[in-house]
Amino acid sequence: MSQTTLPAAAAVVLAGGRSRRMGTDKALLRWGDGSLLEHVLGVLGTAVCGPLVVVGAAGSPRAVDHPRVIPVTDDAPGLGPLQGIATGLRAAAAQDSAVAFVCSVDLPLLHPAYVGAVLAALGDAEVALPVLHGHRQPLAAAYRTALGERATALLDAGARRPGDLFAASTVRELSAVDLLADPALRAVDPALDAVRDVDTPEEYAALVRGRPES
Ligand SMILES: Nc1nc2c(ncn2[C@@H]2O[C@H](COP(=O)(O)OP(=O)(O)OP(=O)(O)O)[C@@H](O)[C@H]2O)c(=O)[nH]1
């Protein structure tokens, strides 16, 4: 993919979780030559040409040495992914990005072709929501950044789940068949491993074992 064809979207990485199952900060897990957060930002940086928003926990910004990264933090601690989505979309909107790809930090196999396919499928919907491996994938999805305000209002009203935002939005669900209609994605990730997250040391070790030596 050449620089000139990159979508003019932002990317948002949620990196403010507690990593209880992993037992150590997932963003700082080693992947390749750096941390998992750096790796995911590297993928996103080649997938979109807008700002790369990193959402850390309240009071705990992530220091990342990357020219396009905008670090932000949650307004309140421990409210979970809906809060991270709200914070990240508002920050992307403040940078004049109308659309953002939103993901978690724990996706070692995220690929620019996946990001491109999801963004391309947004159309006139407010959310392009993959439904893969039997689950909705709110943290590997595309959103209109105007939803940041709606998500914040929902949080203020006590909502906590991304599903609460979807119930109040125009959502285009994307099946594996829908996504794999994109030839670029089909060529590089036919199993859609891009959404394979690592939550435990065992899952991390399994992916490290399967990783080609760099
Ligand atoms: N900014 C922000 N990110 C969050 C929050 N909760 C979870 N995340 C992120 O959302 C993604 C998915 O999080 P989970 O794996 O479900 O939760 P986690 O807290 O990281 O891990 P566990 O403690 O094992 O559940 C990860 O990238 C987390 O960093 C939050 O309250 N704020």
The ligand as a Gaussian input file, in Angstrom:
#p B3LYP/6-31G(d) Opt

LIG

0 1
 N       -8.264000       3.665000      28.193000
 C       -8.762000       2.542000      28.713000
 N       -8.477000       1.364000      28.150000
 C       -9.015000       0.241000      28.715000
 C       -9.820000       0.276000      29.855000
 N      -10.165000      -0.992000      30.177000
 C       -9.619000      -1.772000      29.240000
 N       -8.904000      -1.029000      28.362000
 C       -8.172000      -1.499000      27.186000
 O       -9.091000      -2.246000      26.406000
 C       -8.434000      -3.369000      25.826000
 C       -9.152000      -4.639000      26.236000
 O       -9.067000      -4.718000      27.624000
 P       -9.278000      -6.090000      28.399000
 O       -8.263000      -7.071000      27.977000
 O      -10.696000      -6.506000      28.268000
 O       -9.055000      -5.619000      29.895000
 P       -7.709000      -5.375000      30.660000
 O       -8.071000      -4.523000      31.837000
 O       -6.620000      -4.850000      29.789000
 O       -7.274000      -6.827000      31.110000
 P       -7.926000      -7.713000      32.312000
 O       -7.613000      -6.988000      33.588000
 O       -7.204000      -9.020000      32.204000
 O       -9.396000      -7.812000      32.028000
 C       -6.983000      -3.306000      26.274000
 O       -6.247000      -2.681000      25.239000
 C       -7.032000      -2.437000      27.515000
 O       -5.819000      -1.711000      27.705000
 C      -10.089000       1.551000      30.453000
 O      -10.779000       1.682000      31.476000
 N       -9.556000       2.639000      29.837000

